[in-house]
Amino acid sequence: MWYKFSEIVGQALISGKTNQTHFSIITLFSFFKLNDPFRLIGIGIYILLLTFVYLIFNPFPTTGPQLMWMLLGERLGEGYYLYQDVIDDIGPLSAGFFTFVDYLFGRNMLAYEVIGRLLISFQILYWNSMLIKFKAFDINTYLPAIIMAALFHFSFDLLSLSPALLGSTFLILALGQLFSQTVLQQDTSESTLLIGIYAGLATGFHPNYILFLPYMIFTGIAISGFSFRQLMLSLVGYFLPLLLISVFYFWNGGLEEAVQIWPLTFLSEKYVYQSLLDWFILGIFPISLAGLGYFMATVLRAATINQQKQRQLVIIWLLFSVAQFFLIKKQASFQLVILIPGLTYLITQFFLNIKKEMLAKIAFYLLVVGLPAVSILYWQDKITDSDYFVDKDNESYTEDIMILGDDLAPYQNARLGGPFLNYRLSKIYLAQDRDLREKARLFQMLQKQMPSTILDPNGDFEKLLKQFPALEHQYSKTSLGVFTVKE
């Protein structure tokens, strides 16, 4: 398959445009524009090179959410259960996945990076294949794959394993099945069931994605023309994974706690790790390209009925993706993963429809090379004054501890020793009015785990001691905001 690449090189040499900068722009843009699966090797090399830069030359410290996921995986691996024994806002399926990762790799940050890149590689391959299979563009091209790979490098944490990335993997599978509904004469029974199953699994991994249930219903009826039978089939598929999760908790005696705590995840105070301004500064260029792509696709050219439906699916997808940011409780750029398929589709429209070839090549180069380079420098500059990253711990705790606060640094060398992992969710949980039965359940939760040391900078545990005199006899206050278990 190298002959096509040789033709591009030959044409550039014959035209006399042999200067190095212009030559590299031509080869990059033209190489990925052709319809040849061999281009996927180039995308793999692109991801590997940037991975080398990220991990060797510009490694980023562990973030607060990443440390929380590692702690959760460790704790659940010891036989405890999410919601029943550990309070966090993560999805149950993600909790199980992090437990499995901890079993295999422990607190190995490299494993999180590798697994994350494997997931984004799958998303890239799948989304590009869906766009080709269902004729989303007039020509078959691998431009979407390289564009999508570049967009994933908008931020370092988009590349690492996260609940948002796990859930979005299933949402993009659901979107692919919705695209199949735009093809006339297509048998849709299996597809409609899969749409629901994939969307339900995504919600199980990342609860914020529950917002895509109305997306599935609306687009299924308004765009794909679901019959009542198809709608019911997709809804059954959606609730099947959630039902199985409920059965799991019921079987392990924790369904009541799960039903009580899961709704609270949407009410807790938000962790604002990154500002919207940071996102806007880095995102203005790809968003501008997407806007131009939408304008060109809708105004300057005609489209088939199927392509019009696909464009409507993508636009509504982006609207719902933006809406889900009103639900997120950890405002960090790994949540932006849900926007990437839609932006990829629109930016590809820009590159395929722009008439000025040199302008297209420059824009392509800025996106594929400029965006990752600028993002690395930008986020590296934010490390020192950001609460997103875990600082080095001044005091080295090696035993099981529990922190009732936002500073997770003491966990770096210690293990989670109590039920309250997500402090802001735990605050809401502890502030609830309780009858005698619920107080007994809370006491049993604390008594079951008994951390050796409790860091209580805000006085939450001290209030608990007043409610439970038995606990007051088990812990002693050794310094301001520090309680240790009595021997």
TIFI-487177 format. One record per residue (C-alpha): x, y, z negated; residue in one letter. Coordinates in steps of 0.1 Angstrom, whole numbers, plus 5000, padded with zeros to 4 digits. Example, Ala and Ser with C-alpha at 12.3 -4.5 7.8 and 13.67 -1.06 7.14 Angstrom:
<rs>
512349554922A513749894929S
</rs>
This chain:
<rs>
500050005000M503050225000W502450315037Y499850575028K502150745004F504850735032S502450905056E501951195032I505651235027V506251225065G503551485072Q505051725047A508551685062L507251735098I505452055088S508752195077G507552275042K510352105024T510852314994N510652114962Q507752294945T505352284975H506351924983F505451804947S502151984948I501151814981I502151464970T500351484937L497051624950F496951414982S498151104965F495151084941F492651214966K492850904987L490650604981N493150344971D493150144938P496950164939F496450514926R495550374892L499150274887I500050644891G497550734864I498950474841G502450614846I501050964840Y499550854806I502650664796L504950964803L502751204783L502550944755T506350934754F506351314751V503751314723Y505251034702L508951094707I509551464713F506451614697N504951384671P502051524651F501551464614P498651244601T495351434600T492951434571G490251224590P492850974601Q494050924565L490450874554M489850614581W492950424569M491950444533L488450314542L489850024562G492049924532E489249954508R486749754528L489349494535G489449434497E485849314498G483949634492Y481149764515Y480450104530L477650294514Y477250024487Q480750074473D482350354492V480750694501I481650814536D479850954567D481450714591I479350474612G479150114599P480549964631L483550204630S484050104594A484249744604G486649824632F488950014610F488849724585T490049494613F492749744624V493949764588D494049384586Y496249364616L498449674613F497949834579G498650214579R500450204612N499850534630M501350394662L498650134663A495950404662Y497750584690E498050274712V494450154706I493150504714G495050514747R493750164756L490150294750L490650604771I492250404799S489150184799F486850494800Q488850634829I488850314850L485150254843Y483950614850W485850644882N484550304894S480950414886M481450734906L482650524936I480150244933K477150474932F478450724958K478551024935A480651204961F480751204999D484151044999I485550774976N488450914956T490550864925Y490651234917L488151184888P490550934871A493551174871I491251464861I489751264832M493251164821A494351524820A491251634801L491951374774F495251564768H493351874758F494251784722S496551524706F493651374685D491551304716L494151034724L494150854691S491650604677L488550774662S484850694656P483950944682A486150764708L484750424698L481150544701G481750744734S483150424750T479650274747F477950594757L479850604789I478750254796L475150364790A475750664814L477050424840G473850214838Q471750534841L473750614873F472750264886S469050374882Q469650644908T470250384935V467150304955L465949934957Q467949844925Q466649584901D466549774868T465349524842S468849424830E470149774834S467449944813T468049694785L471849754786L471250134785I469550094751G471949844737I474950054746Y473350374732A472450184700G475950054696L477350404700A475150534672T476350244650G479850364656F479250734653H475950844637P475951184655N475351004687Y471750944676I471051264695L471451054727F468350864720L466151154732P468551194761Y468050834771M464250874769I464051204787F466351124816T464950774819G461450914824I462151244842A465051144864I465150764867S461350724867G461150464839F457850274838S456350204804F457849854804R461349984812Q461050254785L460049994759M462849764771L465450034766S464050124732L464149764721V467749754733G468550064714Y467149954680F468549604683L472149684671P470749914643L468449634632L471349394630L473249644609I470249674586S470049294583V473749284574F473249534546Y470049354534F471949024533W474749184512N472349364489G473149714501G470249814523L468750044497E472050234493E472550254531A469050394536V469750654508Q473150764519I473050754557W470551054560P472751254537L475551244562T473651494583F473251734553L476751754538S478952054542E481052074574K484852034574Y486052314598V489452174608Y489652374640Q487952694651S485752734681L488153004693L490952754695D488752534717W487752824739F491352944744I492452604757L489252514774G488552824794I490452694824F488752344828P485352494819I485852754847S486752484871L483652284861A481452594865G482752654900L482352284908G478652304898Y478152614919F479752454949M477852134946A474452294942T474652604964V477252554991L476552205002R473751955007A473451634987A471551314989T468551244966I470751004946N473551254942Q470951514930Q469751274904K473251204893Q474151574890R470951624869Q472051334846L475451494841V474151844834I471651714808I474351494794W476551804788L473651994772L473051714748F476851684742S476952044732V473852004710A475451724690Q478051974677F475352114654F475351764637L479051704634I480551734599K484251714609K484852004634Q487951874651A488751834688S488451454687F484651524687Q485051674722L485451334738V481751324747I482151614770L484851464792I482851244816P480551534825G483451784829L485351534850T482351494874Y481951874879L485751954882I485951684909T483151864928Q485352174927F488351994942F486351814969L484452124981N486852404979I487952515014K491252685005K493552385002E496552564986M494352714959L492952364952A496452224949K497652504925I494552454903A495152074903F498752124892Y497752364865L495152114852L497151794854V500451934842V499752274827G496852174804L498851894786P501952114783A500052414769V498052204745S501152044730I502752374723L499452534711Y498652264686W502252224674Q502152594665D499052534644K500552264622I502052484594T498852684586D496152424593S494152224568D493651954594Y497051794586F497851624554V500651794535D503451614518K502551504483D504451684456N503551414431E503951054441S500950834431Y501450474438T498450324419E494750324428D493450674426I490250874434M490251234445I487151444440L488351724462G489451814497D493251774493D494051424504L497851444501A498051224469P496650934489Y499650914512Q501450664489N498450554469A495250354476R491650454473L490550334439G486950454436G483750494455P484050864465F486050894497L484251174515N484151454489Y481651674505R479151394511L479851264476S478951614461K475451584476I475151224465Y476151314429L473851624428A470751424434Q468151384407D468151024394R465850814374D467150554349L467450284375R469450494399E471750614371K472350254362A473350184398R475750484399L477350364366F477750014380Q479450154412M481950344390L482450054366Q483049804394K486049994408Q487650184378M490550384395P493650414374S493850794380T491151044389I492051384403L489151624396D490151984406P486552094407N485251944375G482851694392D484051394372F483951584340E480251644345K479851264352L481451184318L478751384301K476051184318Q477750844310F479250834275P480550484282A482850624309L484050894285E485450624262H487250464291Q489050774305Y491251034288S492051384302K495851404305T496051744322S493852004339L491751814364G493551474358V491951174341F493650844335T492050514323V492750434287K494850124281E
</rs>
